[in-house]
Amino acid sequence: MSGLHIEFSGPEDGIPLVLLHGFGGDGSAWEAVKAGLPDTIRVMAVDLPGHSRSLDADGRGGAGRMAKAILAGLDTAGVASFHLAGHSMGGAVAALIAMRAPERVKTLTLVAPGGMAKEINAGLLARYAKASSEAEIRGCLEEMSAPGFVTSQEVIDHFVAARARPGQAEALEETYQAMFPNGAEEGQGVLPADALAGLPMPVFVIWGTADTVLPCPNPSALPASFAFSVLPNLGHMLPEESPDAIIRVLGQALTSES
């Protein structure tokens, strides 16, 4: 197995912000967000196990295995404490990291996170896991995004190249199956509500009302302690659709006291 791929940017000192992307993507999903963050912030964008440059890293499969592997990777990188943000499946992984090592996570930001409820568009994700051509990938991303949002050709080309890596299709299928411990018809695995409510660090959640992958919940469905921002008429691909909104929420997180 090769190691976990982490892209570092910003200064070498200070408490870093660790970014976790969603299913089928990689750390490049955060490029627009990173570009808008203050250059005083140390940023670590992770490729999740089984994805892109972490294709053969330890921790492939479900969110729990990924969380354990990422904590080990941060240990290897000498990172004791960190701010943490995750999108979609990366949000579920981030929440699990916060549950496993609450003393290390200064703040937690969840962007349309997985694991909050059983409801999920399993059929769309199944097609996305298998998508390899430009037309297939663009079609899936159009369904995941708000109406009218156009994914750039540069991003599409990046995905086509990433999906062409030997073993990538098999790794995504393995991860997809792990999302549904009781079968896709039963919905995704759900994180324990008591553990979420008991997280000691500030938690920020941001979600689009036009999310076709993970439906935007009512505020009452999340712990009352979570700071919940709802984005009208935006879809699931928020790091690309609305980086400014994520930068705003991350700014709140990074200046909050744990």
ZAVOKOL-124464 format. One record per residue: residue in one letter; chain; x, y, z of N, C-alpha, C in turn. Coordinates in steps of 0.05 Angstrom, whole numbers. Layout:
+------+------+--------+--------+--------+--------+--------+--------+--------+--------+--------+
! code ! unit !    n.u !    n.v !    n.w !   ca.u !   ca.v !   ca.w !    c.u !    c.v !    c.w !
+------+------+--------+--------+--------+--------+--------+--------+--------+--------+--------+
!    a !    A !      X !      Y !      Z !      X !      Y !      Z !      X !      Y !      Z !
...
+------+------+--------+--------+--------+--------+--------+--------+--------+--------+--------+
***
This chain:
+------+------+--------+--------+--------+--------+--------+--------+--------+--------+--------+
! code ! unit !    n.u !    n.v !    n.w !   ca.u !   ca.v !   ca.w !    c.u !    c.v !    c.w !
+------+------+--------+--------+--------+--------+--------+--------+--------+--------+--------+
!    m !    A !     17 !    -24 !      0 !      0 !      0 !      0 !     18 !     25 !      0 !
!    s !    A !     10 !     45 !    -15 !     24 !     70 !    -15 !     11 !     88 !      6 !
!    g !    A !     23 !    111 !     11 !     14 !    129 !     32 !     -9 !    146 !     23 !
!    l !    A !    -20 !    160 !     43 !    -42 !    179 !     38 !    -31 !    204 !     25 !
!    h !    A !    -44 !    213 !      4 !    -35 !    238 !    -10 !    -47 !    262 !      3 !
!    i !    A !    -30 !    281 !     12 !    -40 !    306 !     24 !    -26 !    329 !      9 !
!    e !    A !    -41 !    348 !     -1 !    -31 !    372 !    -14 !    -29 !    394 !      6 !
!    f !    A !     -5 !    404 !     11 !      0 !    425 !     31 !      1 !    453 !     17 !
!    s !    A !    -10 !    473 !     29 !     -7 !    500 !     19 !     -8 !    519 !     43 !
!    g !    A !      2 !    544 !     38 !      3 !    563 !     60 !     28 !    560 !     77 !
!    p !    A !     29 !    574 !     99 !     53 !    573 !    117 !     57 !    546 !    129 !
!    e !    A !     81 !    541 !    138 !     88 !    515 !    149 !     81 !    513 !    179 !
!    d !    A !     75 !    536 !    191 !     68 !    535 !    220 !     39 !    542 !    223 !
!    g !    A !     29 !    540 !    248 !      2 !    545 !    254 !    -16 !    521 !    253 !
!    i !    A !    -39 !    522 !    265 !    -58 !    500 !    265 !    -70 !    498 !    237 !
!    p !    A !    -67 !    475 !    224 !    -76 !    473 !    196 !   -106 !    469 !    194 !
!    l !    A !   -116 !    474 !    170 !   -144 !    468 !    162 !   -142 !    443 !    144 !
!    v !    A !   -154 !    421 !    152 !   -154 !    397 !    136 !   -180 !    395 !    121 !
!    l !    A !   -178 !    390 !     94 !   -201 !    389 !     77 !   -205 !    361 !     65 !
!    l !    A !   -229 !    351 !     67 !   -236 !    324 !     57 !   -258 !    327 !     36 !
!    h !    A !   -253 !    316 !     13 !   -271 !    318 !    -10 !   -293 !    296 !     -9 !
!    g !    A !   -311 !    297 !    -28 !   -333 !    278 !    -29 !   -326 !    253 !    -46 !
!    f !    A !   -346 !    235 !    -47 !   -343 !    209 !    -62 !   -337 !    214 !    -91 !
!    g !    A !   -317 !    200 !   -101 !   -310 !    202 !   -129 !   -294 !    225 !   -137 !
!    g !    A !   -287 !    243 !   -119 !   -271 !    266 !   -125 !   -242 !    264 !   -115 !
!    d !    A !   -229 !    286 !   -110 !   -203 !    287 !    -97 !   -198 !    315 !    -87 !
!    g !    A !   -175 !    319 !    -76 !   -169 !    345 !    -63 !   -172 !    369 !    -80 !
!    s !    A !   -171 !    365 !   -107 !   -174 !    388 !   -125 !   -201 !    401 !   -123 !
!    a !    A !   -221 !    387 !   -112 !   -248 !    399 !   -109 !   -248 !    424 !    -93 !
!    w !    A !   -227 !    428 !    -76 !   -226 !    451 !    -58 !   -210 !    475 !    -70 !
!    e !    A !   -201 !    473 !    -95 !   -183 !    494 !   -106 !   -195 !    522 !   -104 !
!    a !    A !   -220 !    525 !   -111 !   -232 !    552 !   -110 !   -235 !    562 !    -81 !
!    v !    A !   -241 !    544 !    -63 !   -242 !    551 !    -35 !   -215 !    559 !    -24 !
!    k !    A !   -195 !    543 !    -30 !   -168 !    549 !    -22 !   -158 !    576 !    -32 !
!    a !    A !   -166 !    582 !    -57 !   -157 !    607 !    -69 !   -168 !    632 !    -55 !
!    g !    A !   -191 !    629 !    -42 !   -204 !    651 !    -28 !   -198 !    653 !      1 !
!    l !    A !   -183 !    634 !     12 !   -176 !    634 !     41 !   -152 !    653 !     45 !
!    p !    A !   -150 !    665 !     68 !   -126 !    681 !     74 !   -101 !    665 !     71 !
!    d !    A !    -80 !    677 !     60 !    -55 !    662 !     56 !    -39 !    657 !     81 !
!    t !    A !    -51 !    665 !    104 !    -38 !    660 !    130 !    -47 !    633 !    141 !
!    i !    A !    -65 !    619 !    127 !    -76 !    593 !    137 !    -61 !    570 !    124 !
!    r !    A !    -51 !    552 !    140 !    -39 !    528 !    130 !    -62 !    509 !    122 !
!    v !    A !    -62 !    499 !     98 !    -84 !    482 !     87 !    -72 !    455 !     79 !
!    m !    A !    -87 !    434 !     86 !    -79 !    407 !     78 !   -104 !    394 !     64 !
!    a !    A !   -102 !    391 !     38 !   -124 !    379 !     23 !   -117 !    350 !     18 !
!    v !    A !   -134 !    332 !     29 !   -129 !    303 !     28 !   -143 !    290 !      5 !
!    d !    A !   -130 !    272 !     -9 !   -144 !    253 !    -26 !   -152 !    229 !     -9 !
!    l !    A !   -178 !    224 !     -7 !   -188 !    202 !     10 !   -177 !    175 !      0 !
!    p !    A !   -173 !    156 !     18 !   -164 !    130 !      9 !   -183 !    118 !    -12 !
!    g !    A !   -171 !    106 !    -33 !   -186 !     95 !    -55 !   -193 !    115 !    -76 !
!    h !    A !   -182 !    140 !    -74 !   -188 !    161 !    -93 !   -162 !    174 !   -103 !
!    s !    A !   -161 !    177 !   -129 !   -140 !    192 !   -143 !   -112 !    185 !   -133 !
!    r !    A !    -98 !    204 !   -121 !    -70 !    199 !   -114 !    -67 !    183 !    -88 !
!    s !    A !    -90 !    177 !    -75 !    -90 !    159 !    -52 !   -103 !    132 !    -59 !
!    l !    A !   -103 !    126 !    -85 !   -118 !    103 !    -95 !   -111 !     77 !    -79 !
!    d !    A !    -86 !     73 !    -73 !    -77 !     48 !    -60 !    -70 !     52 !    -31 !
!    a !    A !    -78 !     75 !    -19 !    -72 !     80 !      9 !    -87 !     62 !     27 !
!    d !    A !    -77 !     57 !     51 !    -92 !     43 !     72 !   -118 !     58 !     77 !
!    g !    A !   -139 !     43 !     84 !   -164 !     56 !     92 !   -185 !     56 !     71 !
!    r !    A !   -180 !     42 !     48 !   -200 !     41 !     27 !   -226 !     28 !     38 !
!    g !    A !   -249 !     37 !     28 !   -274 !     25 !     36 !   -293 !     45 !     49 !
!    g !    A !   -301 !     39 !     73 !   -321 !     55 !     86 !   -309 !     80 !    100 !
!    a !    A !   -327 !     97 !    110 !   -319 !    122 !    123 !   -303 !    117 !    148 !
!    g !    A !   -310 !     96 !    163 !   -296 !     90 !    188 !   -267 !     83 !    183 !
!    r !    A !   -262 !     67 !    163 !   -234 !     60 !    156 !   -219 !     84 !    146 !
!    m !    A !   -233 !    101 !    130 !   -220 !    125 !    121 !   -212 !    144 !    144 !
!    a !    A !   -230 !    147 !    163 !   -225 !    164 !    186 !   -200 !    155 !    201 !
!    k !    A !   -198 !    129 !    205 !   -175 !    118 !    220 !   -149 !    123 !    204 !
!    a !    A !   -150 !    119 !    177 !   -127 !    122 !    160 !   -118 !    152 !    159 !
!    i !    A !   -137 !    170 !    158 !   -130 !    198 !    157 !   -118 !    208 !    183 !
!    l !    A !   -128 !    199 !    206 !   -116 !    205 !    231 !    -87 !    195 !    232 !
!    a !    A !    -83 !    171 !    222 !    -55 !    160 !    221 !    -38 !    177 !    202 !
!    g !    A !    -49 !    186 !    180 !    -34 !    203 !    161 !    -26 !    229 !    174 !
!    l !    A !    -45 !    241 !    189 !    -39 !    266 !    203 !    -17 !    262 !    224 !
!    d !    A !    -18 !    239 !    238 !      3 !    232 !    257 !     30 !    232 !    242 !
!    t !    A !     31 !    218 !    219 !     56 !    217 !    204 !     66 !    244 !    196 !
!    a !    A !     47 !    262 !    190 !     54 !    289 !    181 !     61 !    307 !    205 !
!    g !    A !     59 !    296 !    230 !     65 !    312 !    253 !     45 !    332 !    261 !
!    v !    A !     20 !    328 !    254 !     -2 !    346 !    259 !    -17 !    337 !    284 !
!    a !    A !    -14 !    352 !    306 !    -27 !    345 !    331 !    -56 !    354 !    333 !
!    s !    A !    -61 !    378 !    325 !    -88 !    389 !    326 !    -94 !    404 !    300 !
!    f !    A !   -119 !    407 !    293 !   -126 !    418 !    266 !   -156 !    426 !    266 !
!    h !    A !   -162 !    444 !    248 !   -189 !    450 !    240 !   -196 !    430 !    218 !
!    l !    A !   -221 !    423 !    216 !   -229 !    401 !    197 !   -254 !    409 !    182 !
!    a !    A !   -254 !    404 !    156 !   -277 !    409 !    139 !   -280 !    386 !    120 !
!    g !    A !   -305 !    377 !    116 !   -310 !    355 !     97 !   -335 !    359 !     81 !
!    h !    A !   -335 !    351 !     56 !   -358 !    353 !     38 !   -369 !    325 !     32 !
!    s !    A !   -395 !    322 !     34 !   -409 !    298 !     26 !   -398 !    274 !     42 !
!    m !    A !   -388 !    253 !     28 !   -376 !    231 !     43 !   -353 !    240 !     60 !
!    g !    A !   -338 !    260 !     50 !   -317 !    271 !     67 !   -327 !    284 !     92 !
!    g !    A !   -352 !    293 !     92 !   -365 !    304 !    116 !   -370 !    282 !    136 !
!    a !    A !   -379 !    259 !    127 !   -383 !    236 !    145 !   -356 !    227 !    157 !
!    v !    A !   -336 !    226 !    140 !   -309 !    219 !    150 !   -299 !    239 !    170 !
!    a !    A !   -304 !    265 !    165 !   -295 !    286 !    183 !   -309 !    284 !    210 !
!    a !    A !   -335 !    278 !    209 !   -350 !    275 !    234 !   -340 !    251 !    250 !
!    l !    A !   -333 !    229 !    237 !   -322 !    206 !    251 !   -294 !    212 !    263 !
!    i !    A !   -278 !    228 !    249 !   -252 !    236 !    260 !   -257 !    252 !    285 !
!    a !    A !   -276 !    271 !    284 !   -282 !    287 !    308 !   -292 !    270 !    331 !
!    m !    A !   -307 !    249 !    325 !   -316 !    231 !    347 !   -293 !    215 !    358 !
!    r !    A !   -275 !    206 !    341 !   -252 !    189 !    350 !   -231 !    206 !    365 !
!    a !    A !   -227 !    230 !    357 !   -205 !    246 !    368 !   -214 !    275 !    374 !
!    p !    A !   -235 !    278 !    391 !   -246 !    305 !    395 !   -225 !    325 !    407 !
!    e !    A !   -205 !    315 !    421 !   -186 !    333 !    433 !   -167 !    345 !    411 !
!    r !    A !   -167 !    333 !    388 !   -149 !    343 !    366 !   -163 !    362 !    347 !
!    v !    A !   -189 !    360 !    345 !   -205 !    375 !    325 !   -214 !    401 !    338 !
!    k !    A !   -203 !    424 !    328 !   -209 !    450 !    340 !   -237 !    459 !    332 !
!    t !    A !   -244 !    456 !    306 !   -270 !    463 !    296 !   -277 !    443 !    274 !
!    l !    A !   -303 !    439 !    269 !   -312 !    420 !    249 !   -332 !    434 !    230 !
!    t !    A !   -327 !    433 !    204 !   -345 !    445 !    184 !   -354 !    423 !    165 !
!    l !    A !   -380 !    419 !    164 !   -392 !    398 !    148 !   -407 !    410 !    124 !
!    v !    A !   -400 !    404 !    100 !   -412 !    414 !     76 !   -429 !    393 !     63 !
!    a !    A !   -455 !    396 !     64 !   -474 !    376 !     54 !   -464 !    348 !     61 !
!    p !    A !   -461 !    342 !     87 !   -447 !    318 !     95 !   -464 !    292 !     92 !
!    g !    A !   -450 !    271 !     88 !   -463 !    244 !     89 !   -467 !    236 !    118 !
!    g !    A !   -483 !    215 !    121 !   -487 !    203 !    147 !   -506 !    216 !    166 !
!    m !    A !   -520 !    237 !    157 !   -538 !    251 !    175 !   -566 !    239 !    176 !
!    a !    A !   -574 !    226 !    154 !   -600 !    213 !    151 !   -597 !    191 !    130 !
!    k !    A !   -616 !    172 !    129 !   -615 !    150 !    110 !   -618 !    160 !     81 !
!    e !    A !   -633 !    182 !     77 !   -640 !    190 !     50 !   -615 !    197 !     34 !
!    i !    A !   -613 !    185 !     10 !   -590 !    190 !     -8 !   -598 !    181 !    -36 !
!    n !    A !   -588 !    194 !    -56 !   -593 !    187 !    -84 !   -574 !    165 !    -92 !
!    a !    A !   -580 !    140 !    -84 !   -561 !    118 !    -89 !   -558 !    112 !   -119 !
!    g !    A !   -579 !    116 !   -134 !   -577 !    110 !   -163 !   -558 !    129 !   -177 !
!    l !    A !   -560 !    155 !   -171 !   -542 !    174 !   -182 !   -513 !    169 !   -175 !
!    l !    A !   -508 !    162 !   -150 !   -481 !    156 !   -141 !   -470 !    130 !   -154 !
!    a !    A !   -488 !    111 !   -158 !   -479 !     86 !   -172 !   -470 !     92 !   -200 !
!    r !    A !   -484 !    110 !   -214 !   -476 !    118 !   -241 !   -450 !    134 !   -240 !
!    y !    A !   -448 !    151 !   -220 !   -424 !    167 !   -217 !   -399 !    150 !   -212 !
!    a !    A !   -403 !    129 !   -196 !   -381 !    111 !   -190 !   -370 !     97 !   -215 !
!    k !    A !   -387 !     92 !   -234 !   -380 !     78 !   -259 !   -373 !     97 !   -282 !
!    a !    A !   -379 !    123 !   -279 !   -374 !    142 !   -301 !   -345 !    145 !   -307 !
!    s !    A !   -338 !    143 !   -333 !   -310 !    146 !   -341 !   -307 !    165 !   -364 !
!    s !    A !   -327 !    167 !   -382 !   -324 !    184 !   -405 !   -331 !    213 !   -398 !
!    e !    A !   -324 !    232 !   -415 !   -330 !    260 !   -410 !   -360 !    264 !   -408 !
!    a !    A !   -376 !    251 !   -426 !   -405 !    255 !   -426 !   -417 !    243 !   -401 !
!    e !    A !   -408 !    220 !   -392 !   -419 !    207 !   -368 !   -413 !    224 !   -343 !
!    i !    A !   -389 !    233 !   -341 !   -381 !    249 !   -317 !   -395 !    276 !   -317 !
!    r !    A !   -396 !    289 !   -340 !   -410 !    315 !   -341 !   -440 !    311 !   -335 !
!    g !    A !   -452 !    290 !   -345 !   -480 !    286 !   -340 !   -486 !    282 !   -310 !
!    c !    A !   -469 !    266 !   -297 !   -473 !    262 !   -268 !   -469 !    288 !   -252 !
!    l !    A !   -449 !    303 !   -259 !   -443 !    328 !   -244 !   -465 !    349 !   -249 !
!    e !    A !   -477 !    349 !   -273 !   -500 !    367 !   -278 !   -523 !    360 !   -260 !
!    e !    A !   -528 !    334 !   -256 !   -550 !    325 !   -238 !   -544 !    332 !   -209 !
!    m !    A !   -519 !    332 !   -201 !   -511 !    337 !   -174 !   -511 !    367 !   -167 !
!    s !    A !   -509 !    384 !   -188 !   -506 !    413 !   -184 !   -533 !    426 !   -188 !
!    a !    A !   -535 !    451 !   -179 !   -560 !    466 !   -183 !   -565 !    471 !   -212 !
!    p !    A !   -590 !    474 !   -220 !   -596 !    480 !   -248 !   -581 !    505 !   -258 !
!    g !    A !   -569 !    502 !   -281 !   -555 !    525 !   -293 !   -525 !    526 !   -287 !
!    f !    A !   -516 !    510 !   -266 !   -487 !    510 !   -260 !   -473 !    493 !   -280 !
!    v !    A !   -451 !    503 !   -292 !   -436 !    488 !   -312 !   -408 !    482 !   -301 !
!    t !    A !   -401 !    457 !   -299 !   -375 !    449 !   -290 !   -355 !    455 !   -312 !
!    s !    A !   -332 !    466 !   -304 !   -312 !    475 !   -324 !   -300 !    451 !   -339 !
!    q !    A !   -291 !    456 !   -363 !   -278 !    435 !   -379 !   -253 !    425 !   -365 !
!    e !    A !   -239 !    443 !   -352 !   -215 !    435 !   -337 !   -221 !    414 !   -316 !
!    v !    A !   -243 !    418 !   -301 !   -251 !    399 !   -281 !   -259 !    372 !   -293 !
!    i !    A !   -274 !    373 !   -315 !   -282 !    349 !   -329 !   -258 !    333 !   -338 !
!    d !    A !   -239 !    347 !   -351 !   -215 !    334 !   -361 !   -199 !    321 !   -338 !
!    h !    A !   -199 !    335 !   -315 !   -185 !    323 !   -292 !   -198 !    297 !   -283 !
!    f !    A !   -225 !    297 !   -282 !   -239 !    273 !   -274 !   -235 !    250 !   -293 !
!    v !    A !   -236 !    256 !   -319 !   -232 !    235 !   -339 !   -205 !    222 !   -335 !
!    a !    A !   -184 !    239 !   -331 !   -157 !    228 !   -327 !   -156 !    211 !   -301 !
!    a !    A !   -168 !    222 !   -280 !   -168 !    208 !   -254 !   -182 !    181 !   -256 !
!    r !    A !   -205 !    180 !   -270 !   -220 !    155 !   -272 !   -205 !    135 !   -290 !
!    a !    A !   -186 !    144 !   -306 !   -172 !    125 !   -324 !   -149 !    110 !   -309 !
!    r !    A !   -144 !    118 !   -284 !   -123 !    104 !   -269 !   -130 !     75 !   -265 !
!    p !    A !   -112 !     56 !   -270 !   -118 !     28 !   -266 !   -127 !     23 !   -237 !
!    g !    A !   -149 !     10 !   -234 !   -159 !      3 !   -207 !   -178 !     24 !   -196 !
!    q !    A !   -181 !     48 !   -208 !   -198 !     68 !   -196 !   -227 !     60 !   -197 !
!    a !    A !   -237 !     48 !   -218 !   -265 !     40 !   -219 !   -272 !     20 !   -198 !
!    e !    A !   -254 !      1 !   -194 !   -258 !    -20 !   -174 !   -258 !     -8 !   -146 !
!    a !    A !   -240 !     12 !   -141 !   -239 !     24 !   -114 !   -265 !     40 !   -109 !
!    l !    A !   -275 !     54 !   -129 !   -300 !     69 !   -125 !   -324 !     50 !   -120 !
!    e !    A !   -324 !     28 !   -133 !   -346 !      9 !   -129 !   -344 !     -3 !   -100 !
!    e !    A !   -320 !     -8 !    -91 !   -315 !    -18 !    -64 !   -325 !      3 !    -43 !
!    t !    A !   -319 !     28 !    -48 !   -328 !     50 !    -30 !   -358 !     53 !    -31 !
!    y !    A !   -370 !     52 !    -55 !   -399 !     54 !    -58 !   -413 !     33 !    -42 !
!    q !    A !   -404 !      8 !    -44 !   -417 !    -14 !    -30 !   -415 !     -9 !      1 !
!    a !    A !   -393 !      2 !     10 !   -389 !      7 !     38 !   -408 !     28 !     49 !
!    m !    A !   -418 !     46 !     31 !   -436 !     67 !     40 !   -463 !     56 !     49 !
!    f !    A !   -469 !     32 !     40 !   -496 !     21 !     44 !   -494 !     -6 !     58 !
!    p !    A !   -489 !     -6 !     84 !   -485 !    -31 !     99 !   -509 !    -50 !     98 !
!    n !    A !   -533 !    -39 !     93 !   -557 !    -56 !     92 !   -568 !    -57 !     64 !
!    g !    A !   -552 !    -49 !     44 !   -562 !    -49 !     16 !   -571 !    -21 !      8 !
!    a !    A !   -568 !    -14 !    -17 !   -574 !     13 !    -26 !   -604 !     20 !    -22 !
!    e !    A !   -621 !      0 !    -23 !   -650 !      6 !    -20 !   -657 !     15 !      8 !
!    e !    A !   -639 !      9 !     27 !   -643 !     17 !     55 !   -631 !     44 !     62 !
!    g !    A !   -618 !     56 !     43 !   -605 !     82 !     48 !   -577 !     80 !     59 !
!    q !    A !   -565 !    103 !     63 !   -537 !    104 !     73 !   -536 !     97 !    103 !
!    g !    A !   -512 !     90 !    112 !   -507 !     88 !    140 !   -509 !    115 !    154 !
!    v !    A !   -520 !    115 !    178 !   -526 !    140 !    193 !   -508 !    141 !    217 !
!    l !    A !   -496 !    165 !    221 !   -479 !    169 !    245 !   -496 !    171 !    270 !
!    p !    A !   -485 !    162 !    293 !   -501 !    163 !    318 !   -507 !    191 !    327 !
!    a !    A !   -533 !    197 !    330 !   -542 !    224 !    337 !   -531 !    233 !    363 !
!    d !    A !   -530 !    216 !    383 !   -520 !    224 !    409 !   -490 !    232 !    407 !
!    a !    A !   -475 !    218 !    392 !   -446 !    225 !    389 !   -443 !    251 !    374 !
!    l !    A !   -459 !    256 !    354 !   -458 !    281 !    340 !   -465 !    304 !    359 !
!    a !    A !   -487 !    301 !    374 !   -495 !    322 !    392 !   -475 !    327 !    414 !
!    g !    A !   -459 !    307 !    421 !   -440 !    309 !    442 !   -412 !    320 !    434 !
!    l !    A !   -409 !    326 !    408 !   -383 !    336 !    399 !   -376 !    362 !    414 !
!    p !    A !   -352 !    364 !    426 !   -346 !    387 !    442 !   -336 !    412 !    427 !
!    m !    A !   -328 !    408 !    402 !   -317 !    431 !    387 !   -340 !    446 !    372 !
!    p !    A !   -336 !    471 !    365 !   -356 !    485 !    348 !   -360 !    470 !    322 !
!    v !    A !   -385 !    466 !    315 !   -392 !    451 !    290 !   -409 !    469 !    272 !
!    f !    A !   -401 !    472 !    247 !   -415 !    488 !    227 !   -424 !    470 !    204 !
!    v !    A !   -448 !    474 !    196 !   -460 !    458 !    174 !   -470 !    477 !    153 !
!    i !    A !   -465 !    471 !    127 !   -474 !    487 !    105 !   -486 !    468 !     84 !
!    w !    A !   -510 !    475 !     73 !   -525 !    457 !     56 !   -541 !    473 !     35 !
!    g !    A !   -543 !    463 !     11 !   -560 !    475 !    -10 !   -588 !    463 !    -11 !
!    t !    A !   -607 !    480 !    -15 !   -635 !    471 !    -15 !   -642 !    454 !    -40 !
!    a !    A !   -626 !    457 !    -61 !   -631 !    442 !    -86 !   -612 !    418 !    -88 !
!    d !    A !   -603 !    407 !    -66 !   -585 !    384 !    -65 !   -601 !    359 !    -75 !
!    t !    A !   -592 !    347 !    -96 !   -605 !    323 !   -107 !   -591 !    297 !    -98 !
!    v !    A !   -570 !    299 !    -83 !   -556 !    276 !    -73 !   -564 !    270 !    -44 !
!    l !    A !   -561 !    290 !    -28 !   -568 !    287 !      1 !   -587 !    310 !      7 !
!    p !    A !   -613 !    304 !     11 !   -632 !    326 !     14 !   -626 !    343 !     38 !
!    c !    A !   -629 !    369 !     34 !   -624 !    388 !     56 !   -644 !    384 !     78 !
!    p !    A !   -634 !    379 !    103 !   -653 !    373 !    125 !   -665 !    398 !    137 !
!    n !    A !   -686 !    394 !    152 !   -696 !    415 !    169 !   -676 !    420 !    192 !
!    p !    A !   -673 !    444 !    201 !   -655 !    449 !    223 !   -660 !    432 !    247 !
!    s !    A !   -684 !    424 !    252 !   -691 !    408 !    276 !   -679 !    380 !    274 !
!    a !    A !   -671 !    372 !    250 !   -660 !    345 !    246 !   -631 !    343 !    254 !
!    l !    A !   -618 !    366 !    259 !   -590 !    367 !    267 !   -588 !    376 !    296 !
!    p !    A !   -567 !    369 !    310 !   -564 !    378 !    337 !   -566 !    408 !    340 !
!    a !    A !   -579 !    417 !    361 !   -584 !    446 !    365 !   -558 !    462 !    367 !
!    s !    A !   -537 !    448 !    375 !   -511 !    462 !    379 !   -497 !    468 !    352 !
!    f !    A !   -506 !    456 !    330 !   -493 !    461 !    304 !   -502 !    488 !    293 !
!    a !    A !   -483 !    503 !    283 !   -490 !    528 !    269 !   -496 !    521 !    240 !
!    f !    A !   -521 !    523 !    232 !   -531 !    513 !    206 !   -537 !    535 !    187 !
!    s !    A !   -523 !    535 !    164 !   -527 !    554 !    142 !   -540 !    540 !    118 !
!    v !    A !   -563 !    551 !    109 !   -577 !    540 !     86 !   -574 !    559 !     62 !
!    l !    A !   -566 !    547 !     40 !   -561 !    563 !     15 !   -584 !    558 !     -4 !
!    p !    A !   -602 !    577 !     -8 !   -624 !    574 !    -27 !   -615 !    568 !    -55 !
!    n !    A !   -629 !    548 !    -67 !   -626 !    542 !    -96 !   -598 !    532 !   -104 !
!    l !    A !   -582 !    523 !    -85 !   -556 !    512 !    -92 !   -557 !    481 !    -89 !
!    g !    A !   -540 !    468 !   -104 !   -540 !    439 !   -105 !   -520 !    426 !    -86 !
!    h !    A !   -512 !    402 !    -94 !   -494 !    386 !    -76 !   -465 !    393 !    -79 !
!    m !    A !   -456 !    403 !   -102 !   -428 !    408 !   -107 !   -419 !    436 !    -97 !
!    l !    A !   -423 !    441 !    -72 !   -419 !    468 !    -61 !   -391 !    478 !    -63 !
!    p !    A !   -370 !    462 !    -60 !   -343 !    473 !    -63 !   -338 !    486 !    -90 !
!    e !    A !   -351 !    475 !   -111 !   -348 !    486 !   -137 !   -371 !    507 !   -143 !
!    e !    A !   -395 !    502 !   -134 !   -417 !    519 !   -139 !   -416 !    546 !   -124 !
!    s !    A !   -408 !    545 !    -99 !   -409 !    568 !    -82 !   -385 !    569 !    -63 !
!    p !    A !   -360 !    571 !    -74 !   -337 !    572 !    -56 !   -338 !    596 !    -37 !
!    d !    A !   -350 !    619 !    -46 !   -350 !    642 !    -28 !   -367 !    636 !     -3 !
!    a !    A !   -389 !    621 !     -5 !   -405 !    615 !     18 !   -389 !    597 !     37 !
!    i !    A !   -374 !    578 !     26 !   -358 !    560 !     43 !   -336 !    576 !     57 !
!    i !    A !   -323 !    594 !     42 !   -302 !    611 !     53 !   -313 !    627 !     77 !
!    r !    A !   -338 !    637 !     73 !   -350 !    653 !     95 !   -354 !    636 !    120 !
!    v !    A !   -365 !    612 !    116 !   -369 !    594 !    139 !   -343 !    585 !    152 !
!    l !    A !   -323 !    579 !    135 !   -297 !    571 !    146 !   -285 !    595 !    161 !
!    g !    A !   -289 !    619 !    152 !   -279 !    642 !    166 !   -291 !    644 !    194 !
!    q !    A !   -317 !    638 !    196 !   -330 !    637 !    222 !   -318 !    615 !    240 !
!    a !    A !   -314 !    592 !    227 !   -302 !    569 !    242 !   -274 !    575 !    253 !
!    l !    A !   -258 !    586 !    235 !   -230 !    590 !    242 !   -226 !    612 !    263 !
!    t !    A !   -246 !    629 !    266 !   -243 !    651 !    286 !   -260 !    645 !    311 !
!    s !    A !   -273 !    622 !    311 !   -289 !    615 !    335 !   -271 !    602 !    356 !
!    e !    A !   -280 !    603 !    381 !   -264 !    591 !    402 !   -275 !    563 !    408 !
!    s !    A !   -256 !    544 !    411 !   -264 !    517 !    418 !   -264 !    514 !    448 !
+------+------+--------+--------+--------+--------+--------+--------+--------+--------+--------+
***
